[in-house]
Structures are given as structure tokens and as C-alpha cells.
Amino acid sequence: METTVYTDIIDYAMPTMMAERALKELHNAALNREFDKAIEFALEAAIQCRMASFALRGMAEEERRRDRQVAVGS
């Protein structure tokens, strides 16, 4: 089994956790009928999900780049 060593850490976990937190706060605000707050939390969750998707795309590209280097023999 080959071990992958990442030289540049791309963090998808933090925005994922922040999105999860924002969704929890959205739910609580909606239950409390604080709809303006709920909307803000919904937007924050969307932003954090977008950040996570960018990180994941970067990770996928790094993996493809590593695979190409191995294929070429670098």
C-alpha cells in the first residue's frame, strides 16, 4: 500500500464544520421565529459549502497532477 504525503494541505474540513454549525443555527433561529437571522445563517452555510467545494476541487486536481507525474515517471 502506498502512502500519500500532501505537501500543501487544502482544508475542506473547517468549512464543512462551519456549514454544519450555520445550519444548526439556522434551524434554531427558524424555531424561534427569527427569520432574518435564519436567512443569514442559510447564506453563511452556502458560503461555507462553496469554500469546501473549492477545497475538494483543489484536492482532486492535486491528485490528478500526482497521478500524471507517476505515469510519466517523474
SVG drawing of the C-alpha trace seen along z (x, -y; Angstrom):
<svg xmlns="http://www.w3.org/2000/svg" viewBox="-42 -40 53 42">
<polyline fill="none" stroke="black" stroke-width="0.4" points="0.0,0.0 1.3,-3.4 1.2,-6.3 0.3,-9.7 2.1,-12.6 0.5,-16.0 2.9,-18.9 0.1,-21.5 -2.8,-20.9 -6.1,-22.0 -8.6,-22.3 -12.1,-21.1 -13.0,-20.1 -13.1,-23.5 -15.6,-25.0 -17.7,-21.8 -17.9,-22.1 -18.7,-25.8 -21.5,-25.0 -22.8,-22.4 -22.8,-24.9 -24.5,-27.5 -27.3,-25.0 -27.8,-24.2 -28.1,-27.9 -30.5,-28.4 -32.7,-25.7 -32.6,-27.2 -33.4,-30.7 -36.3,-29.4 -37.7,-27.6 -37.5,-30.8 -39.2,-32.6 -36.1,-34.8 -36.4,-34.5 -33.9,-37.3 -31.3,-35.5 -32.2,-32.2 -31.7,-33.7 -28.2,-35.0 -27.3,-31.5 -28.5,-30.0 -26.3,-32.3 -23.3,-31.5 -23.9,-27.8 -24.0,-28.2 -20.7,-30.2 -19.0,-27.6 -20.2,-24.8 -18.8,-26.7 -15.5,-27.0 -15.5,-23.3 -16.2,-22.5 -13.3,-24.7 -11.0,-22.8 -12.2,-19.5 -11.7,-20.5 -8.1,-21.6 -7.6,-18.2 -8.9,-16.4 -6.6,-18.4 -3.6,-17.7 -4.4,-14.0 -4.7,-14.1 -1.4,-16.0 0.3,-13.5 -1.1,-10.6 0.2,-12.2 3.7,-12.6 3.7,-8.9 2.5,-7.9 5.3,-9.9 7.9,-8.6 8.8,-11.8"/>
</svg>
